[in-house]
Amino acid sequence: MVETNDDVPPASVGRALADARERIHTDPAILVGKPVIRGSRISVELILRRLAAGEPEESIMHGFMIELEDIRACLAYAADRVKRLPRRLSATRNPS
């Protein structure tokens, strides 16, 4: 098993997160403040749900006229949000 340190991201992860900050935008006037791909009304949630359902990236890109980097920015944004969840949350889910 490989041990990792979540507090020090590899350079590629850092670049992905920086790209996400450029490509993902929140505005209370757009989709009630949900994070969206900048310049669109395409929510991060929608892209994640499509990926989770197994839709190929190519199909998402063509269907929504977005770039692969937009999809990757959605994934990086979601990963960053999950990382920020309180650690005690997992402890309350499995009280043993």
VMD Tcl script that builds the backbone (N, CA, C; Angstrom):
set m [mol new atoms 288]
animate dup $m
set s [atomselect $m all]
$s set {name element resname resid chain x y z} {
  {N N MET 1 A 0.842 -1.185 0.000}
  {CA C MET 1 A 0.000 0.000 0.000}
  {C C MET 1 A 0.885 1.246 0.000}
  {N N VAL 2 A 0.568 2.197 -0.852}
  {CA C VAL 2 A 1.331 3.433 -0.951}
  {C C VAL 2 A 0.720 4.458 -0.021}
  {N N GLU 3 A 1.543 5.042 0.794}
  {CA C GLU 3 A 1.081 6.072 1.714}
  {C C GLU 3 A 1.193 7.422 1.035}
  {N N THR 4 A 0.172 8.238 1.173}
  {CA C THR 4 A 0.198 9.569 0.568}
  {C C THR 4 A -0.049 10.627 1.620}
  {N N ASN 5 A 0.370 11.823 1.310}
  {CA C ASN 5 A 0.133 12.967 2.174}
  {C C ASN 5 A -0.825 13.891 1.454}
  {N N ASP 6 A -2.075 13.962 1.912}
  {CA C ASP 6 A -3.090 14.773 1.252}
  {C C ASP 6 A -2.818 16.269 1.346}
  {N N ASP 7 A -1.965 16.681 2.265}
  {CA C ASP 7 A -1.718 18.105 2.447}
  {C C ASP 7 A -0.730 18.671 1.435}
  {N N VAL 8 A 0.039 17.817 0.763}
  {CA C VAL 8 A 1.022 18.280 -0.208}
  {C C VAL 8 A 0.713 17.614 -1.549}
  {N N PRO 9 A -0.092 18.291 -2.393}
  {CA C PRO 9 A -0.467 17.667 -3.652}
  {C C PRO 9 A 0.695 17.620 -4.635}
  {N N PRO 10 A 0.755 16.562 -5.463}
  {CA C PRO 10 A 1.753 16.537 -6.523}
  {C C PRO 10 A 1.552 17.737 -7.451}
  {N N ALA 11 A 2.572 18.079 -8.208}
  {CA C ALA 11 A 2.496 19.249 -9.083}
  {C C ALA 11 A 1.328 19.176 -10.049}
  {N N SER 12 A 1.052 17.994 -10.597}
  {CA C SER 12 A -0.048 17.877 -11.562}
  {C C SER 12 A -1.400 18.143 -10.904}
  {N N VAL 13 A -1.548 17.711 -9.665}
  {CA C VAL 13 A -2.798 17.967 -8.937}
  {C C VAL 13 A -2.927 19.458 -8.663}
  {N N GLY 14 A -1.838 20.080 -8.297}
  {CA C GLY 14 A -1.852 21.526 -8.060}
  {C C GLY 14 A -2.236 22.299 -9.307}
  {N N ARG 15 A -1.712 21.865 -10.455}
  {CA C ARG 15 A -2.061 22.530 -11.719}
  {C C ARG 15 A -3.538 22.326 -12.039}
  {N N ALA 16 A -4.042 21.118 -11.800}
  {CA C ALA 16 A -5.450 20.834 -12.077}
  {C C ALA 16 A -6.350 21.712 -11.221}
  {N N LEU 17 A -5.981 21.883 -9.963}
  {CA C LEU 17 A -6.788 22.721 -9.074}
  {C C LEU 17 A -6.718 24.190 -9.496}
  {N N ALA 18 A -5.550 24.637 -9.907}
  {CA C ALA 18 A -5.413 26.022 -10.389}
  {C C ALA 18 A -6.268 26.217 -11.642}
  {N N ASP 19 A -6.270 25.226 -12.525}
  {CA C ASP 19 A -7.087 25.292 -13.729}
  {C C ASP 19 A -8.567 25.318 -13.362}
  {N N ALA 20 A -8.945 24.527 -12.365}
  {CA C ALA 20 A -10.339 24.506 -11.923}
  {C C ALA 20 A -10.762 25.878 -11.421}
  {N N ARG 21 A -9.883 26.541 -10.716}
  {CA C ARG 21 A -10.223 27.875 -10.196}
  {C C ARG 21 A -10.437 28.875 -11.327}
  {N N GLU 22 A -9.769 28.661 -12.445}
  {CA C GLU 22 A -9.955 29.540 -13.606}
  {C C GLU 22 A -11.217 29.186 -14.393}
  {N N ARG 23 A -11.561 27.925 -14.425}
  {CA C ARG 23 A -12.650 27.453 -15.284}
  {C C ARG 23 A -13.995 27.314 -14.580}
  {N N ILE 24 A -14.000 27.171 -13.269}
  {CA C ILE 24 A -15.250 26.980 -12.520}
  {C C ILE 24 A -15.607 28.280 -11.817}
  {N N HIS 25 A -16.868 28.633 -11.883}
  {CA C HIS 25 A -17.325 29.933 -11.389}
  {C C HIS 25 A -18.616 29.747 -10.598}
  {N N THR 26 A -18.771 30.533 -9.556}
  {CA C THR 26 A -20.044 30.557 -8.834}
  {C C THR 26 A -20.559 31.991 -8.805}
  {N N ASP 27 A -21.862 32.125 -8.983}
  {CA C ASP 27 A -22.520 33.432 -8.976}
  {C C ASP 27 A -23.962 33.185 -8.545}
  {N N PRO 28 A -24.412 33.866 -7.490}
  {CA C PRO 28 A -25.786 33.649 -7.015}
  {C C PRO 28 A -26.846 33.874 -8.103}
  {N N ALA 29 A -26.519 34.645 -9.128}
  {CA C ALA 29 A -27.478 34.922 -10.196}
  {C C ALA 29 A -27.504 33.818 -11.261}
  {N N ILE 30 A -26.570 32.872 -11.187}
  {CA C ILE 30 A -26.511 31.783 -12.162}
  {C C ILE 30 A -26.763 30.466 -11.443}
  {N N LEU 31 A -27.853 29.801 -11.792}
  {CA C LEU 31 A -28.236 28.517 -11.193}
  {C C LEU 31 A -28.194 28.549 -9.668}
  {N N VAL 32 A -28.667 29.626 -9.100}
  {CA C VAL 32 A -28.760 29.807 -7.649}
  {C C VAL 32 A -27.409 29.591 -6.959}
  {N N GLY 33 A -26.333 29.959 -7.642}
  {CA C GLY 33 A -25.011 29.887 -7.034}
  {C C GLY 33 A -24.292 28.557 -7.167}
  {N N LYS 34 A -24.876 27.602 -7.886}
  {CA C LYS 34 A -24.175 26.328 -8.104}
  {C C LYS 34 A -22.907 26.599 -8.906}
  {N N PRO 35 A -21.849 25.833 -8.663}
  {CA C PRO 35 A -20.653 26.011 -9.478}
  {C C PRO 35 A -20.926 25.576 -10.921}
  {N N VAL 36 A -20.497 26.421 -11.852}
  {CA C VAL 36 A -20.712 26.170 -13.277}
  {C C VAL 36 A -19.398 26.355 -14.027}
  {N N ILE 37 A -19.366 25.847 -15.241}
  {CA C ILE 37 A -18.231 26.101 -16.117}
  {C C ILE 37 A -18.330 27.556 -16.544}
  {N N ARG 38 A -17.246 28.292 -16.336}
  {CA C ARG 38 A -17.235 29.743 -16.603}
  {C C ARG 38 A -17.777 30.051 -17.996}
  {N N GLY 39 A -18.644 31.064 -18.055}
  {CA C GLY 39 A -19.216 31.496 -19.327}
  {C C GLY 39 A -20.378 30.637 -19.798}
  {N N SER 40 A -20.872 29.763 -18.923}
  {CA C SER 40 A -21.979 28.885 -19.315}
  {C C SER 40 A -22.955 28.730 -18.153}
  {N N ARG 41 A -23.987 27.968 -18.393}
  {CA C ARG 41 A -24.915 27.577 -17.342}
  {C C ARG 41 A -24.842 26.067 -17.147}
  {N N ILE 42 A -23.690 25.493 -17.456}
  {CA C ILE 42 A -23.463 24.056 -17.312}
  {C C ILE 42 A -22.862 23.815 -15.939}
  {N N SER 43 A -23.604 23.127 -15.075}
  {CA C SER 43 A -23.146 22.946 -13.700}
  {C C SER 43 A -22.119 21.827 -13.581}
  {N N VAL 44 A -21.254 21.983 -12.607}
  {CA C VAL 44 A -20.294 20.938 -12.272}
  {C C VAL 44 A -21.052 19.659 -11.940}
  {N N GLU 45 A -22.125 19.786 -11.205}
  {CA C GLU 45 A -22.936 18.621 -10.834}
  {C C GLU 45 A -23.408 17.848 -12.060}
  {N N LEU 46 A -23.884 18.538 -13.079}
  {CA C LEU 46 A -24.366 17.886 -14.290}
  {C C LEU 46 A -23.248 17.076 -14.950}
  {N N ILE 47 A -22.071 17.668 -15.050}
  {CA C ILE 47 A -20.941 16.970 -15.680}
  {C C ILE 47 A -20.557 15.752 -14.845}
  {N N LEU 48 A -20.502 15.901 -13.526}
  {CA C LEU 48 A -20.150 14.775 -12.663}
  {C C LEU 48 A -21.175 13.646 -12.764}
  {N N ARG 49 A -22.441 13.991 -12.812}
  {CA C ARG 49 A -23.482 12.969 -12.933}
  {C C ARG 49 A -23.377 12.225 -14.263}
  {N N ARG 50 A -23.075 12.951 -15.327}
  {CA C ARG 50 A -22.910 12.307 -16.638}
  {C C ARG 50 A -21.717 11.346 -16.609}
  {N N LEU 51 A -20.612 11.790 -16.022}
  {CA C LEU 51 A -19.436 10.923 -15.919}
  {C C LEU 51 A -19.748 9.698 -15.061}
  {N N ALA 52 A -20.428 9.907 -13.943}
  {CA C ALA 52 A -20.770 8.808 -13.042}
  {C C ALA 52 A -21.690 7.790 -13.722}
  {N N ALA 53 A -22.513 8.258 -14.639}
  {CA C ALA 53 A -23.415 7.367 -15.358}
  {C C ALA 53 A -22.696 6.614 -16.477}
  {N N GLY 54 A -21.419 6.946 -16.682}
  {CA C GLY 54 A -20.637 6.237 -17.685}
  {C C GLY 54 A -20.605 6.878 -19.053}
  {N N GLU 55 A -21.113 8.097 -19.164}
  {CA C GLU 55 A -21.086 8.772 -20.467}
  {C C GLU 55 A -19.639 9.113 -20.827}
  {N N PRO 56 A -19.207 8.810 -22.027}
  {CA C PRO 56 A -17.826 9.112 -22.420}
  {C C PRO 56 A -17.550 10.618 -22.454}
  {N N GLU 57 A -16.319 10.974 -22.133}
  {CA C GLU 57 A -15.926 12.386 -22.141}
  {C C GLU 57 A -16.193 13.020 -23.500}
  {N N GLU 58 A -15.894 12.299 -24.574}
  {CA C GLU 58 A -16.112 12.825 -25.931}
  {C C GLU 58 A -17.577 13.223 -26.136}
  {N N SER 59 A -18.480 12.385 -25.656}
  {CA C SER 59 A -19.904 12.656 -25.803}
  {C C SER 59 A -20.307 13.906 -25.022}
  {N N ILE 60 A -19.784 14.035 -23.815}
  {CA C ILE 60 A -20.077 15.212 -22.992}
  {C C ILE 60 A -19.528 16.466 -23.663}
  {N N MET 61 A -18.293 16.365 -24.159}
  {CA C MET 61 A -17.669 17.518 -24.814}
  {C C MET 61 A -18.487 17.994 -26.007}
  {N N HIS 62 A -18.910 17.052 -26.839}
  {CA C HIS 62 A -19.677 17.423 -28.037}
  {C C HIS 62 A -21.095 17.861 -27.688}
  {N N GLY 63 A -21.697 17.205 -26.707}
  {CA C GLY 63 A -23.068 17.540 -26.333}
  {C C GLY 63 A -23.214 18.910 -25.691}
  {N N PHE 64 A -22.185 19.328 -24.954}
  {CA C PHE 64 A -22.267 20.607 -24.243}
  {C C PHE 64 A -21.315 21.658 -24.803}
  {N N MET 65 A -20.577 21.283 -25.868}
  {CA C MET 65 A -19.620 22.216 -26.487}
  {C C MET 65 A -18.607 22.739 -25.460}
  {N N ILE 66 A -18.023 21.811 -24.709}
  {CA C ILE 66 A -16.996 22.170 -23.738}
  {C C ILE 66 A -15.717 21.421 -24.090}
  {N N GLU 67 A -14.638 21.791 -23.432}
  {CA C GLU 67 A -13.336 21.178 -23.683}
  {C C GLU 67 A -13.029 20.126 -22.623}
  {N N LEU 68 A -12.102 19.232 -22.939}
  {CA C LEU 68 A -11.671 18.213 -21.986}
  {C C LEU 68 A -11.169 18.878 -20.699}
  {N N GLU 69 A -10.526 20.015 -20.826}
  {CA C GLU 69 A -10.024 20.737 -19.649}
  {C C GLU 69 A -11.159 21.189 -18.738}
  {N N ASP 70 A -12.339 21.469 -19.315}
  {CA C ASP 70 A -13.505 21.826 -18.499}
  {C C ASP 70 A -13.949 20.627 -17.668}
  {N N ILE 71 A -13.956 19.457 -18.284}
  {CA C ILE 71 A -14.338 18.237 -17.564}
  {C C ILE 71 A -13.339 17.972 -16.441}
  {N N ARG 72 A -12.070 18.092 -16.751}
  {CA C ARG 72 A -11.042 17.879 -15.727}
  {C C ARG 72 A -11.140 18.910 -14.613}
  {N N ALA 73 A -11.508 20.133 -14.965}
  {CA C ALA 73 A -11.688 21.168 -13.946}
  {C C ALA 73 A -12.855 20.814 -13.026}
  {N N CYS 74 A -13.920 20.241 -13.576}
  {CA C CYS 74 A -15.060 19.804 -12.753}
  {C C CYS 74 A -14.614 18.733 -11.770}
  {N N LEU 75 A -13.818 17.780 -12.245}
  {CA C LEU 75 A -13.320 16.711 -11.369}
  {C C LEU 75 A -12.406 17.270 -10.282}
  {N N ALA 76 A -11.515 18.178 -10.649}
  {CA C ALA 76 A -10.598 18.767 -9.671}
  {C C ALA 76 A -11.368 19.591 -8.638}
  {N N TYR 77 A -12.370 20.322 -9.102}
  {CA C TYR 77 A -13.198 21.117 -8.194}
  {C C TYR 77 A -13.900 20.206 -7.187}
  {N N ALA 78 A -14.489 19.126 -7.686}
  {CA C ALA 78 A -15.196 18.189 -6.807}
  {C C ALA 78 A -14.241 17.539 -5.811}
  {N N ALA 79 A -13.067 17.140 -6.269}
  {CA C ALA 79 A -12.084 16.522 -5.380}
  {C C ALA 79 A -11.666 17.489 -4.276}
  {N N ASP 80 A -11.490 18.748 -4.644}
  {CA C ASP 80 A -11.113 19.747 -3.640}
  {C C ASP 80 A -12.226 19.942 -2.622}
  {N N ARG 81 A -13.467 19.952 -3.080}
  {CA C ARG 81 A -14.605 20.112 -2.160}
  {C C ARG 81 A -14.714 18.933 -1.198}
  {N N VAL 82 A -14.502 17.725 -1.706}
  {CA C VAL 82 A -14.560 16.531 -0.859}
  {C C VAL 82 A -13.449 16.581 0.179}
  {N N LYS 83 A -12.275 17.011 -0.238}
  {CA C LYS 83 A -11.144 17.096 0.694}
  {C C LYS 83 A -11.452 18.048 1.848}
  {N N ARG 84 A -12.251 19.052 1.581}
  {CA C ARG 84 A -12.566 20.062 2.600}
  {C C ARG 84 A -13.680 19.640 3.556}
  {N N LEU 85 A -14.308 18.479 3.306}
  {CA C LEU 85 A -15.346 18.000 4.217}
  {C C LEU 85 A -14.743 17.735 5.589}
  {N N PRO 86 A -15.520 17.961 6.626}
  {CA C PRO 86 A -14.997 17.678 7.966}
  {C C PRO 86 A -14.627 16.205 8.097}
  {N N ARG 87 A -13.478 15.936 8.662}
  {CA C ARG 87 A -13.008 14.558 8.815}
  {C C ARG 87 A -13.907 13.768 9.758}
  {N N ARG 88 A -14.555 14.413 10.699}
  {CA C ARG 88 A -15.408 13.711 11.641}
  {C C ARG 88 A -16.670 13.171 10.970}
  {N N LEU 89 A -16.981 13.638 9.786}
  {CA C LEU 89 A -18.161 13.162 9.070}
  {C C LEU 89 A -18.088 11.642 8.866}
  {N N SER 90 A -16.936 11.132 8.477}
  {CA C SER 90 A -16.821 9.698 8.259}
  {C C SER 90 A -16.944 8.927 9.567}
  {N N ALA 91 A -16.524 9.503 10.663}
  {CA C ALA 91 A -16.619 8.833 11.956}
  {C C ALA 91 A -18.084 8.699 12.406}
  {N N THR 92 A -18.936 9.641 12.026}
  {CA C THR 92 A -20.339 9.579 12.441}
  {C C THR 92 A -21.139 8.616 11.579}
  {N N ARG 93 A -20.643 8.270 10.397}
  {CA C ARG 93 A -21.363 7.366 9.511}
  {C C ARG 93 A -21.254 5.917 9.961}
  {N N ASN 94 A -20.175 5.550 10.636}
  {CA C ASN 94 A -19.943 4.156 11.001}
  {C C ASN 94 A -19.645 4.045 12.498}
  {N N PRO 95 A -20.646 4.320 13.338}
  {CA C PRO 95 A -20.392 4.258 14.766}
  {C C PRO 95 A -20.220 2.806 15.224}
  {N N SER 96 A -19.001 2.435 15.572}
  {CA C SER 96 A -18.740 1.053 16.012}
  {C C SER 96 A -18.300 1.032 17.450}
}
mol reanalyze $m
mol bondsrecalc $m
mol representation Tube
mol addrep $m
